[in-house]
Amino acid sequence: MTDVESALSSILAASLVIILFVLLLLIAWLVFYYVGVWKLYKKAGRPGWNAIVPFYNNFVLVEMVGLKWYWFLIDIIVSIASSFASGLLYWLLWLVSIGVKVNIFYNMSKKFGKDAGWIVLMTLFSGIMLPIYGYNKAVWNANAPVTPNGLIDGLGGNNAGPVQGGPVVQGVTPVQPQPVQPQPVQPEPVATNPEQPQGPSDGSGIQQ
């Protein structure tokens, strides 16, 4: 074997090691991601398998955060159109996609009780943050009020929308306040002490 052949063999072996390493990292990442989002969907009261079915997982995500169904439709149209777009159209579609994510994570922040900074992190790093919130101990509040159009309604002042996006607890009847019946005021009896006429006394202690 010549020096050239030896060098080529070394390069090929090193390349195979790198490819194998990258492949193992990719598999590890996929396992980490899908197990995490599986747990996240279960926190929200949905079956875990909903998280791993393409397209359907986005539909369930939109539904469980309380957005209207058409946000899923917008997301799908933008995702498909951006695959064929270029130039200015591509960037416009990208902005629309960011807007959809902001609305999703705006409502999700209500479910987890988070602030605006959390929404920014989720929008920019959703691929990392979503599985993390499946693994951590954050509690999903199914009864937190959300808005059907996310941040759009929030900016419009409709911050206390109907409770959506959570499982309904069966068999629990809400307690209705009972009206207070006014009690009639009873007049207090007035004790009277009639004065007895005083007669002249004869000195014996007996009045006449």
Residue pairs with C-beta under 8 A, 6 or more apart in sequence:
1 9
32 131
33 127
33 130
33 131
34 51
34 52
34 131
35 131
35 134
36 130
36 131
36 132
36 133
36 134
36 135
37 51
37 52
37 57
37 130
37 131
37 134
38 48
38 49
38 51
38 52
38 134
39 48
39 131
39 134
39 135
40 51
40 130
40 131
40 133
40 134
41 47
41 48
41 50
41 51
41 57
41 60
41 64
41 134
42 48
42 134
43 133
43 134
43 138
43 139
43 140
44 64
44 111
44 140
44 142
44 165
44 166
45 64
45 140
45 142
45 166
45 167
46 60
46 64
50 56
50 57
50 60
51 57
51 60
55 76
58 72
58 75
58 76
59 69
59 72
61 104
62 69
62 71
62 72
62 75
62 104
63 69
63 72
63 165
64 165
64 166
65 104
65 107
65 108
65 111
65 146
65 150
65 165
66 107
66 146
66 147
66 148
66 161
66 163
66 164
66 165
66 166
67 103
67 104
67 107
67 148
67 149
67 150
67 165
68 148
68 149
71 100
71 103
71 104
71 149
71 150
74 96
74 100
75 97
75 100
78 93
78 96
78 97
78 100
79 97
81 93
82 90
82 93
82 94
82 97
85 93
98 123
101 122
101 123
101 126
102 119
102 123
102 150
102 151
103 149
103 150
103 151
103 152
104 150
105 118
105 119
105 122
105 123
105 126
106 119
106 150
106 151
106 154
107 146
107 147
107 150
107 165
108 122
109 115
109 116
109 118
109 119
109 122
110 141
110 144
110 145
110 146
111 140
111 141
111 142
111 144
111 146
111 165
111 166
112 118
112 133
112 138
112 139
112 140
112 141
113 139
113 141
113 144
121 129
122 129
122 130
140 166
141 166
142 163
142 165
142 166
142 167
143 163
143 166
144 163
144 166
145 159
145 160
145 161
145 162
145 163
146 161
146 163
146 164
146 165
147 153
147 154
147 158
147 159
147 161
148 161
148 162
148 164
153 159
153 161
198 207
199 207
199 208
200 207
200 208
201 207
201 208
202 208
